[in-house]
């Protein structure tokens, strides 16, 4: 293990913490509040934000969609430039926070913001931002990553930059009370796969990272099993904190990462609008079976330490089946059938997108070629 780790995002966790925003943005002159479809006006979050900002000058931009698009976000970039915005406050889930990161970076760049996603522009400055999390899933509130969609071309690409790491994040589990069941289920699955991408690789001897990853997986498994009891403070708080810890950089420090499930899953969202978390559940079991030999040791470790399975010759296989059963228990599919035309056309469409995005060598050892991705898709698409 050799790594450098720092997470500068200040976390305000617990009931009533939205009021902490007042002090957190005290030095800002012009603030842009970015949010989604308006649910924050129905659940009381908007009023709390307005109260916290009542002594400041602030503007608002709404309409950031799930899987935020460049086309929508560029309108917010213009507002930042026109009003000399010096702080952005993202109020929402991962999509709003990811979108706000794009706005923060693109507003400091004279060219086309999509250059950030293609790698033609390396972010060297950004408007400072903070986040008020309303939907736990992605961990975007305390990391430096974002994923943005270009609707015109059905491209969905990630970028990372320390310049867009939120200065603070408010995590108030109370705001989850009005979330639809589907969004909570997505949150459990999304956080689960985030942990797996940093854990289900190969043996490396990092006991702390493995142990913490297994604790998060057991917690998420327990939350899934107790989903019927989700309407209580403890359940909400544990999901919100688990999703944050799954992708704040800690469990991934000094260990190999995979992320192939994400890269392939992104194309399902770009092509067919599949919920991000559900695209991951579609791809992951097929990918694990395809990469069985490489991942066998960690699958066995997960089987014993997360699912409590006994050591047998077929333990790794039973672990994959246990993962599938976990998704099915949450009414989340592990195969995709929502395409038009033939299965082969659907497979070809995803492979073509992967190739155009340079996703030709995926996985923890860059061992998944385009042909391997095709084989995985043959199993993942019904």
C-alpha positions in Angstrom: 0.0 0.0 0.0 1.2 3.4 -1.0 -1.2 6.3 -1.2 -2.1 9.8 -0.3 -5.6 10.3 1.2 -7.4 13.5 2.2 -11.1 14.4 2.2 -11.5 18.1 2.7 -15.3 18.1 2.6 -16.8 19.1 5.9 -19.8 17.0 6.8 -22.8 18.3 8.7 -24.8 15.2 9.6 -28.1 14.9 11.4 -31.5 16.5 11.8 -31.7 20.2 11.3 -28.3 20.6 9.9 -29.4 22.6 6.8 -29.3 25.6 9.1 -25.5 25.1 9.2 -25.3 26.4 5.6 -25.7 30.0 6.9 -22.2 29.9 8.5 -20.7 27.7 5.8 -21.4 30.3 3.0 -20.8 33.4 5.1 -18.0 34.6 2.9 -19.9 34.2 -0.4 -21.3 37.3 -2.2 -23.5 35.7 -4.9 -24.8 32.2 -4.5 -26.5 30.0 -7.1 -28.7 27.3 -5.7 -29.1 24.4 -8.2 -31.8 21.7 -7.8 -33.8 19.3 -9.7 -37.5 18.9 -10.5 -38.9 20.8 -7.5 -39.5 18.1 -4.9 -37.5 20.2 -2.5 -40.4 22.7 -2.5 -42.8 19.9 -1.4 -40.7 18.4 1.4 -39.7 21.6 3.2 -36.0 21.6 2.1 -36.4 24.6 -0.1 -37.8 26.7 2.7 -35.0 25.6 5.0 -32.4 26.6 2.4 -34.2 30.0 1.8 -34.1 30.6 5.5 -30.4 29.8 5.8 -29.6 32.1 2.9 -31.9 35.0 3.8 -29.0 37.3 4.7 -27.2 36.6 1.4 -27.7 37.4 -2.3 -28.7 34.2 -4.1 -30.2 33.0 -7.3 -31.7 29.7 -8.3 -31.6 27.2 -11.2 -33.9 24.2 -11.3 -34.7 21.4 -13.8 -31.5 19.3 -13.5 -32.7 15.9 -14.6 -31.7 12.4 -13.5 -28.5 11.7 -15.4 -27.8 15.4 -15.8 -27.3 16.7 -19.4 -24.8 19.1 -20.7 -27.6 20.9 -22.6 -29.5 21.7 -19.3 -26.3 22.5 -17.3 -24.9 24.9 -19.8 -27.9 27.2 -19.0 -26.7 27.3 -15.4 -23.2 28.0 -16.6 -24.5 31.2 -18.2 -26.1 32.3 -15.0 -22.9 31.8 -13.1 -21.1 34.0 -15.6 -23.7 36.7 -15.9 -24.2 37.2 -12.2 -20.6 36.7 -11.0 -21.6 33.8 -8.9 -18.9 32.9 -6.4 -20.5 29.9 -4.7 -22.7 27.1 -5.9 -25.0 25.2 -3.6 -26.3 21.9 -5.0 -29.5 20.7 -3.4 -30.4 17.2 -4.4 -29.1 13.8 -5.1 -26.1 12.6 -7.1 -27.4 14.0 -10.4 -27.8 17.5 -9.1 -24.4 17.4 -7.3 -22.7 15.9 -10.3 -24.3 18.5 -12.5 -23.3 21.3 -10.2 -19.7 20.1 -10.4 -19.8 20.4 -14.2 -21.3 23.9 -13.8 -18.6 24.9 -11.4 -15.8 23.8 -13.7 -17.3 24.9 -17.0 -18.0 28.4 -15.7 -14.3 28.9 -15.4 -13.5 27.7 -18.9 -13.9 29.8 -22.0 -14.4 26.8 -24.3 -17.2 24.1 -24.7 -17.8 22.5 -21.3 -17.9 19.1 -22.9 -14.2 19.3 -23.4 -13.9 18.6 -19.7 -15.6 15.2 -20.2 -13.6 14.2 -23.3 -10.3 15.2 -21.6 -9.5 18.0 -24.0 -9.6 20.4 -21.1 -8.1 19.6 -17.7 -9.9 21.4 -15.0 -7.6 24.0 -13.4 -10.2 26.1 -11.6 -13.8 26.0 -10.5 -16.4 27.9 -8.6 -16.5 26.7 -5.0 -19.5 24.5 -4.2 -21.3 22.9 -1.3 -24.1 20.3 -1.2 -27.3 19.5 0.6 -27.9 15.8 0.0 -31.6 14.7 -0.5 -31.1 11.3 -2.0 -28.3 9.0 -0.6 -26.7 6.9 -3.3 -23.6 8.2 -5.1 -21.4 9.7 -2.5 -20.9 12.6 -4.9 -21.4 15.0 -2.0 -17.9 14.3 -0.7 -15.8 13.2 -3.6 -14.3 14.8 -6.7 -16.1 12.8 -9.4 -19.1 13.5 -11.7 -20.8 11.8 -14.6 -22.5 13.9 -17.3 -24.7 13.0 -20.3 -24.7 14.7 -23.7 -28.3 14.1 -24.8 -27.6 15.1 -28.4 -25.2 12.2 -28.9 -26.3 9.8 -26.1 -22.8 10.1 -24.6 -22.4 9.6 -20.8 -18.9 10.3 -19.5 -17.2 10.8 -16.1 -14.6 13.4 -15.0 -12.7 13.9 -11.8 -11.0 17.0 -10.4 -10.1 18.1 -6.9 -11.3 21.6 -7.9 -14.9 20.4 -7.8 -14.7 18.6 -4.4 -17.6 20.1 -2.3 -16.4 22.4 0.5 -19.1 21.0 2.7 -22.0 18.6 2.6 -25.2 18.6 4.7 -26.5 15.1 5.4 -29.9 15.3 7.1 -31.7 11.9 7.0 -35.0 13.7 7.7 -35.1 14.9 4.1 -35.4 11.3 3.0 -38.9 10.9 4.5 -40.7 11.8 1.3 -38.5 9.8 -1.2 -40.3 7.3 -3.4 -39.6 3.6 -2.6 -37.8 3.2 -6.0 -35.3 5.9 -5.2 -34.4 4.3 -1.8 -34.0 0.9 -3.5 -31.7 2.5 -6.0 -29.7 4.1 -3.2 -29.1 0.8 -1.6 -28.0 -0.9 -4.9 -25.9 2.1 -6.0 -23.9 2.2 -2.7 -23.6 -1.6 -2.8 -22.0 -1.7 -6.2 -19.7 1.3 -5.3 -18.2 -0.8 -2.5 -17.9 -3.9 -4.8 -16.0 -1.9 -7.4 -13.3 -1.3 -4.8 -13.5 -4.6 -3.0 -14.3 -7.4 -5.5 -10.9 -7.4 -7.3 -8.0 -9.6 -6.1 -6.1 -10.3 -2.9 -3.9 -7.4 -1.9 -3.4 -7.5 1.9 -5.1 -4.2 2.8 -7.0 -5.5 5.8 -8.5 -2.2 7.0 -9.9 -1.4 3.6 -11.3 -4.9 3.1 -12.7 -4.9 6.6 -14.4 -1.6 6.3 -15.8 -2.5 2.9 -17.3 -5.7 4.3 -18.8 -3.7 7.2 -20.5 -1.4 4.6 -21.7 -4.3 2.6 -23.2 -6.1 5.6 -24.9 -2.8 6.6 -26.4 -2.3 3.2 -27.5 -6.0 3.1 -29.2 -5.4 6.5 -30.9 -2.3 5.2 -32.1 -4.2 2.2 -33.5 -7.0 4.4 -35.2 -4.5 6.7 -36.5 -2.3 3.8 -40.1 -2.7 5.2 -38.9 -0.8 8.2 -37.4 2.1 6.2 -39.6 4.7 7.7 -37.6 5.3 10.8 -34.7 7.6 11.7 -32.1 4.8 12.2 -32.7 3.2 8.9 -32.5 6.5 7.0 -29.4 7.6 8.8 -27.5 4.4 8.2 -28.3 4.4 4.5 -27.2 8.0 4.1 -23.9 7.5 5.9 -23.2 4.1 4.2 -23.7 5.6 0.8 -21.4 8.5 1.7 -18.7 6.2 3.0 -18.9 3.9 0.0 -17.4 6.5 -2.3 -15.6 9.1 -0.2 -12.2 7.6 -1.2 -11.4 5.8 2.1 -12.0 2.2 1.2 -10.4 2.7 -2.2 -7.2 4.0 -0.9 -4.2 1.9 -1.7 -6.2 -1.0 -3.3 -7.1 -2.0 -6.9 -10.3 -0.7 -8.4 -12.5 -2.3 -11.1 -15.3 0.1 -12.3 -16.0 -2.0 -15.4 -19.6 -2.5 -14.2 -20.0 1.2 -14.1 -18.5 1.9 -17.5 -20.7 -0.7 -19.2 -23.8 0.3 -17.1 -23.4 4.0 -18.2 -24.2 3.0 -21.7 -27.5 1.4 -20.7 -28.5 4.7 -19.2 -27.3 6.8 -22.1 -29.0 4.5 -24.7 -32.2 3.5 -22.9 -32.6 5.7 -19.9 -32.1 2.9 -17.4 -31.8 4.1 -13.8 -28.1 4.2 -13.0 -28.3 1.8 -10.0 -30.4 -0.7 -12.0 -27.9 -0.6 -14.9 -25.3 -1.8 -12.4 -27.4 -4.7 -11.2 -28.0 -5.7 -14.8 -24.3 -5.8 -15.6 -22.5 -6.9 -12.4 -23.6 -10.6 -12.0 -22.7 -11.4 -15.7 -19.4 -9.5 -15.3 -18.5 -11.4 -12.2 -19.2 -14.7 -13.9 -17.1 -13.7 -16.9 -14.2 -12.6 -14.6 -14.6 -15.6 -12.3 -11.0 -16.8 -12.2 -9.6 -13.4 -11.4 -12.2 -12.6 -8.7 -12.6 -16.0 -7.2 -10.6 -15.4 -4.0 -12.4 -12.1 -3.2 -15.8 -13.7 -4.1 -15.1 -16.4 -1.6 -14.0 -13.8 1.0 -17.2 -11.9 0.4 -19.3 -15.0 0.6 -17.9 -15.9 4.1 -17.6 -12.4 5.5 -20.7 -10.7 4.1 -23.2 -13.5 3.4 -22.1 -15.9 6.1 -21.7 -18.8 3.7 -19.6 -21.8 4.5 -16.4 -22.6 2.6 -17.1 -25.1 -0.2 -15.7 -25.8 -3.6 -18.5 -23.8 -5.2 -18.5 -20.9 -2.7 -17.6 -18.2 -5.2 -20.5 -19.3 -7.5 -22.8 -19.3 -4.5 -21.7 -15.7 -3.7 -22.6 -14.5 -7.1 -26.0 -16.2 -6.7 -26.4 -14.5 -3.3 -25.7 -11.1 -4.9 -28.3 -11.8 -7.5 -30.8 -12.9 -4.8 -30.1 -9.7 -2.9 -31.0 -7.6 -6.0 -34.1 -9.7 -6.6 -35.2 -9.3 -3.0 -35.3 -5.6 -3.7 -37.3 -6.1 -6.9 -34.3 -5.1 -9.0 -33.7 -7.0 -12.3 -30.4 -8.6 -13.2 -31.1 -8.8 -16.9 -32.2 -6.1 -19.4 -35.1 -6.6 -21.8 -36.2 -3.0 -22.4 -34.7 -2.6 -25.8 -36.3 -2.4 -29.3 -35.2 -4.7 -32.1 -33.1 -7.8 -31.6 -30.9 -8.8 -28.7 -27.9 -8.7 -31.1 -28.7 -5.1 -32.1 -28.8 -4.1 -28.4 -25.5 -5.8 -27.7 -24.0 -4.1 -30.7 -25.3 -0.7 -29.6 -23.6 -0.9 -26.2 -20.3 -2.3 -27.7 -20.3 0.5 -30.2 -20.7 3.1 -27.5 -18.0 1.6 -25.4 -15.6 1.7 -28.4 -16.5 5.3 -29.2 -15.8 6.3 -25.6 -12.4 4.6 -25.5 -13.7 2.0 -23.1 -11.8 -0.8 -24.8 -9.7 -2.1 -21.8 -11.7 -2.2 -18.6 -11.3 -3.8 -15.2 -8.7 -3.8 -12.4 -6.1 -5.2 -14.7 -7.4 -3.6 -17.9 -8.2 -7.2 -18.8 -11.8 -6.7 -20.2 -11.5 -6.1 -24.0 -14.4 -5.1 -26.2 -14.9 -8.7 -27.1 -15.1 -9.6 -23.4 -17.6 -6.8 -22.9 -19.6 -8.3 -25.7 -19.6 -11.7 -24.0 -20.7 -10.0 -20.7 -23.5 -8.2 -22.5 -24.7 -11.5 -24.1 -25.5 -12.7 -20.6 -26.7 -9.4 -19.2 -29.2 -8.7 -22.0 -32.2 -11.0 -22.1 
